[in-house]
């Protein structure tokens, strides 16, 4: 009994030793900057003079002064950025998931040239985001863009649309470019899961004459769900932090501003290190909270499906 | 950094000059900027025995400012001489050397407005290098064909642009637009809208004493006029246009009028330009009292406080900004001197017809309230550009945009974002 315990303790100790370098690296690379950001968010630091700052409590987050509320949490633009970001996450990840599963199912069926198609599907994912955003910015250009040209020639629209300039269209344009760019990621992960599925389930289902749609929802989806859930989690957490795509396509425009763009603007453009750090801390909390909620939900979901 | 010191040490040891230093300078890279900067810097190096290293920085102003802020906040000595925009002295003042004493002898050469702009808290933090002002470009051929005068006021521009656009479209040029400008919610829109406001006596947002200077009824009427342009004489896409998008449309022959900076002239007259020889340029339209306004832009040279060779750096900055060097740059590259006397110089005037117009436009120049608002300038500019953008995009009417802007300016002022002189 005690021998087993000692063995267990020794194993645990060995495990901690093996983990130590990784934990140290994590503390240096993620923990320290994070702690510093949280600390700066409680000060009035400015980029013009980062050394001289004073502790001001939670005033950067929320403060009442002369009968008015101030701070990130009282800024309508912050809440607009939150709405934009949530809308972006739901729309882009939703579309990417549906398209990703559909394309993966198609690519899972053996056909000639499948290897080539699989490689081709990955191209958008391989292009750096800034490059693809710039590329799309020109394709979406109102006067010279190929998209407007094609739609005009086909008679779908009567006048060119200002995709990135019109506040009503800009967020759709951003979502469309993101879907184009990151669907391959979903395809790849779902395809990997599909190829691990046991064939006997399908054989049995086919013998029983189960309808293919029913088969997908009853057999395929529950089986690939663990992989799909991870893929969605990755994408959602990534999308919550979206910055480069939006910044290149529409710069600091309020109609498409995400929470990361907001934080950068406060930090760099306005030089407000304290306020910007408060916004960054809130971005971190939002992403962290989303991760926790999502992981809880994802754990419950497969049971609910069956 | 140690590398730099080593190079300097080697140069010193080889005995070319006892105090030889290496000075790093960052200059812009738009058009011929970099080439001219290198030529000027090399000339200085030959004359003084020091050496120069060019540091490349992003072309976009916003990005360059972000880079400078990070370098300077870290007290890095990587760049000794910095090319800075006309609105940055207030933002970067803490990190820059006072050039007042070194430049005392030549300061009288430069336009007074620029010297005032570059003086923050009594310290001259940058020396003027070249100047930019907003100009109106127009299609001479189209105006002649439709028997139209060059518009003198904004309502005239609205009417003429609309008339020519309708007539040309009826005649088959279905994609011609009347007027393009910089309508994206960024610094460029601040420049454009400030011209609308200032020419209509609606103020310049913040006056030099730090008080809010915004005449709401006047601002409302001119912003409402500008909002009426969208989709009638300006494409909706103008809401996301910066300088180059506007130039793209105008240069491909698809616009009658364009508001832009002087740099566009040389490109419009380039051999490959479809509108070469058919473009005219003049001062921007005026307000009811006949006085136009042109936002003052341009670049200055500043010396970092963290420079290891401040004396050599100051010497380089003053050499590049000197009258002789500005004249060379004006003739070779069309860069506009900050020395008013050069606009009467025969050789300079012969180099480009633009210099005559520019001398006139400079008389109407309006500075953005960057020196007085200092570090808060970007917030003021952002609030302004977004309020105007919302009105242009039809998300709010002009009246409520102006009210929002007033409220935001007052809030910034109350928070002590800038120091206000006692009135």
HADDOCK unambig.tbl for C-alpha pairs under 7 A between the chains (distance, minus, plus):
assign (segid A and resid 47 and name CA) (segid B and resid 69 and name CA) 6.92 0.50 0.50
assign (segid A and resid 47 and name CA) (segid B and resid 73 and name CA) 6.31 0.50 0.50
assign (segid A and resid 48 and name CA) (segid B and resid 73 and name CA) 6.38 0.50 0.50
assign (segid A and resid 48 and name CA) (segid B and resid 92 and name CA) 6.82 0.50 0.50
assign (segid A and resid 48 and name CA) (segid B and resid 94 and name CA) 6.97 0.50 0.50
assign (segid A and resid 49 and name CA) (segid B and resid 73 and name CA) 6.50 0.50 0.50
assign (segid A and resid 50 and name CA) (segid B and resid 73 and name CA) 6.58 0.50 0.50
assign (segid A and resid 142 and name CA) (segid B and resid 237 and name CA) 5.76 0.50 0.50
assign (segid A and resid 162 and name CA) (segid B and resid 236 and name CA) 5.91 0.50 0.50
assign (segid A and resid 162 and name CA) (segid B and resid 237 and name CA) 4.66 0.50 0.50
assign (segid A and resid 164 and name CA) (segid B and resid 240 and name CA) 6.72 0.50 0.50
assign (segid A and resid 165 and name CA) (segid B and resid 237 and name CA) 5.26 0.50 0.50
assign (segid A and resid 165 and name CA) (segid B and resid 239 and name CA) 5.12 0.50 0.50
assign (segid A and resid 165 and name CA) (segid B and resid 240 and name CA) 4.53 0.50 0.50
assign (segid A and resid 166 and name CA) (segid B and resid 236 and name CA) 6.89 0.50 0.50
assign (segid A and resid 253 and name CA) (segid B and resid 185 and name CA) 5.91 0.50 0.50
assign (segid A and resid 268 and name CA) (segid B and resid 66 and name CA) 5.84 0.50 0.50
assign (segid A and resid 269 and name CA) (segid B and resid 66 and name CA) 6.96 0.50 0.50
assign (segid A and resid 269 and name CA) (segid B and resid 378 and name CA) 6.40 0.50 0.50
assign (segid A and resid 270 and name CA) (segid B and resid 376 and name CA) 6.87 0.50 0.50
assign (segid A and resid 270 and name CA) (segid B and resid 378 and name CA) 5.69 0.50 0.50
assign (segid A and resid 270 and name CA) (segid B and resid 379 and name CA) 6.01 0.50 0.50
